[in-house]
Amino acid sequence: MSETLAHIDGRPIGPGHPPYVVAEMSGNHNGDIRRALDLISAAAGAGADAVKIQTYTADTITLDHDGPGFRITGGLWDGRRLHELYAEAHTPWDWHARMFEHARTVGITLFSSPFDATAVDLLERLGAPAYKIASFELVDLPLIRRCAATGKPLVMSTGMAAPEEIAEAVEAARGAGARDLVVLHCTSAYPAPMSSMNLATLPDMARRFGVLPGLSDHTLGTAASVAAVALGAVFIEKHFTLSRAEGGVDSAFSLEPAELAELVSSCRGAWEALGQVAYGPGEAEAGNAGMRRSLYVSAPVGKGEAFTPANVRSVRPGHGLAPKHLDTVLGRRATRDIPFGAPLDWTMVEGGGPA
């Protein structure tokens, strides 16, 4: 089975359509609902297709415990307890209704990553148009089935996932009713080094699993996302913030509004540049066709005089015979007097040539 097109909130996603660009808010609201609403407005102003949030509480995603494995070692959040980090980063559930309404007001789609069934229940009550499975949750097949059973479009990230885990997740989603399915290549490092991206995986993932491929991009900058579009990504997700200088749990690898606008423009430009297989002069090149090389008379030639390298040359512009005919013309004679600078044609050449 192969996905050919998905839809989120009426917007088609897939080949033949510009890449769907999602601005991931994550915890960059910094605990301030006004900032959360401003982020939604900024994403709309930058031209993103959607804003994504995350729906969990510290208690629905982890345990309030400090035992082995419950404290982060290394990376951006080194030393933080999971419960403490998620308590800081979560988007309060009583904000959700206001955020969905604000998104509708400014004309941008809002959807979320739920992290347990209670989050799905909340989002269903609010009319969420799609669901996203985060990379760390890709192995939570019951959660995938719960989201798929809503009949809403489903996007799944694959950071750290082995091929068999991706296959299980895709099978679980489809088995539970998912029809609009997008699967994102992802490197779960924050930020992710360019050398870790392995974007060549994108076309392989599309073929291997029969899915619409996209990228969840945690690199700095926009280059990886643009390259992904060139490799067939139909969906791009990127963290964003109002200002990295103002801090926040994900701000270090997030785009600011002007950079988000550049991401949208560059990804859509890359998609437009892909076009289709085409050879020969295109419409944009039509005006330059006359600048190709061709055969011109480089010194006056009298009737009956032989053409030689001294009186025929391959030069610009391109209104004479093609240069490939030079060897055929040399040694033959002129049918009439030909002035300097005349484009050569077969009526000037004794015996003529190809029509």
Beta strands, then each sheet from edge to edge (+ up, - down):
strand 1: 6-8
strand 2: 11-13
strand 3: 20-24
strand 4: 50-55
strand 5: 109-114
strand 6: 131-133
strand 7: 154-157
strand 8: 181-186
strand 9: 212-217
strand 10: 235-239
strand 11: 294-297
strand 12: 312-315
sheet 1: 1+ 2-
sheet 2: 5+ 4+ 3+ 10+ 9+ 8+ 7+ 6+
sheet 3: 11+ 12-
end
